[in-house]
Structure formats: structure tokens, C-alpha cells
Amino acid sequence: MTAWRWLQRQRWLSHWLPLLVWMALIFYLSAQPDLPNPETGFLAELLSSGAHVLVFGVLAFLWLRVLGGRRHAWLLAWTLTMLYALSDEFHQAFVPHRHSDPWDLLCDGLGAVLALLLWAWWRRWRAGRRAAGSAGAVSDF
């Protein structure tokens, strides 16, 4: 049995490991005093905000994956993502040349909501295609 096959059989590990690695990456990046970015202006704000939306959107998706079919998994995934975002902003307050920013927290929340909505939309779309495909009305291509 290959390592990849073993990992696939360990569902708890294959769900938790990506989440924990992603959280560690966020922590590592937050601990950097100087991240490369444009100095000021609209482009700098757009890149920073977009990065927060993307990074915390992925985090919300990974939380949802870990939580699986639990009741209120969507709300819990968003809440856990926001708690981590709050801890991230708190952590940045103690990193030299970094600061906490409420705008970043807002972008984190937006990213989490968008990722969860996108996932819900995709699941419904896929379920609809499967239902239509099983009836013979729609092919995959």
C-alpha cells in the first residue's frame, strides 16, 4: 500500500492535515514583518484585501470539509474562521512593522462567506446535474 492510499483511508487525517497546514501558513505569513507588496495606493489595498478574501475563504472551506455533515456546519465553519481571523489580527499587533486592521477582518469574513456560498452553489448545481443525468435528460458534455 502506498503512502497516498494509506492517507486516503485515514479520513480524519486527510481532512485535518490540510486545515492545520493552512492555519500554520497563515500564522507564518502573519509573523513576517515585511511581506512584499506595493507601498501605497489602490493597488496595494486591492492586493492586500484580495489576499485576505482568498486566504480566509480557503480556510472556511477547509473547516467545512472537516466538519462534514454536522448540523449547522456552515455557521460553525464561518465562526471558526472568524475566530482564527481575530486571533490573526491580534497576533499581528505584536509583530514589528505590522498592525491590526479592522478592514482586514472584514475582508476575512467576506472571503469566508463567499467561499461557503460558492461551495453551497456548486453542490446544488452538481446535485441538479446528477439528477438530470440519471433521468437521461442531460449528458456530462
N, C-alpha and C positions, 0 to 999 in steps of 0.2 A: 504494500500500500504506500502510495506516495504521500509526501507531507501535505500536498494540496488536498488530496482526497480525505486525509485524516482531519484537516482543518474544516472541510465542508461538513463532515459528520459531527463536529463539535459545534452545534448551532449557537450555543451561548458564547463561545469564543469568537466565532465568525461574525457575531453581531456586536459584541462588546469591544473587541480589539480595534476595529476602525473608529469607533466612537472615542475610545481612550487615546488613540494616536492623534486624532483630530484635535481633541482638547489639549493635548500636550503641545501640538504645533501652535495652537492659538496662544497658549501660555508662553511658549518660547518667543514667538513674534512680539508679544506684548512686553517682554522683558528686554527687548532690544532698544537701546537709547536712540539709535539713528537708523531708521528704515529709509531706503532710497525712495524719494518722491519729489515731484516738482515743489519748489519752495512755497509759492503762494498763488492765489488766483483761483479761477473757476476750475481749471483742470486739476489742480491739487485736491480741491474739495470733492470733485466728481470721482476721482480715483480712490480717495480715502473712503468716501461714502459707499461707492460700488463694492469696494473690498469688504467692508463691514456687512453689506447686504449678502454678498456671496458666501463669505466665511460662516456667518451665523445661520444662513439658510441651509447650508450643508449640515451644520451641527443639529439643527432642528430635524432634518430628515434622518440623520443617524440616530437621534433619540427616538424618533417614531419607529424606526426599524427595531431598536432594542425593545421597545415597549410592546410591539406586536399588536395583537388584537385586544389588549386590555380596554376596559371601559374608560372612556374619556382620554384615550391615548393622545389624541391631537392636542387637547388642552394641556395635558401633562408634559408633552414634548415641548410646547411653546413655553410653559412655565419654567421647566428645567433649563431651556436655552436662555431665557431671560435672567435666571439666577446666575448662570455662568457669565453672561454678558455683564451683569452688575459686578460680579467678582473680578472680571477682567478690567473694568473701568477703575475699580478700587485699587487693583494691583498696579495699574499704570500711574496712579497718583504717587507711587513711591519709586518709580523708575526715573532716573535722571533724564532730563530733556523731553519727558513725556508728561501728559496731563490727562485727567479725566475730562470727558466731553459728553454732555447730555445728548448732543446731536448724534454721536457715535452709538449711544444706547438706543436712540430712536431708529437708526439705520439697522441695528442688530435685530430689533423687534420686527421691523418691516421685512427684513430678509427671512426671518423665521416664518412669518405669516405667509409671505409669497411662496416659500418652498412648500409649506404644508398645503396651501391651496392648489399649487401645481400638482402635487402628489395626489390629492383627492380628485382633481380633474382627470389626471392620467388614468387612475384606477377606474373611474366611471367610464371613461372613453374605452378603455381596454375591455371592461366587462360588457359594454354595449356591442363592441366588435365581436367578442366571443359569442354572445347570444345570437347576433345576426348571422355569424358564420356557422353556428350549429344548426340554424334553420335553413342554411343553404342559400341565403339571400345575398351575402357579400363574401367575396373572396379576400385573401390577405393582400392581393396586389391590385 
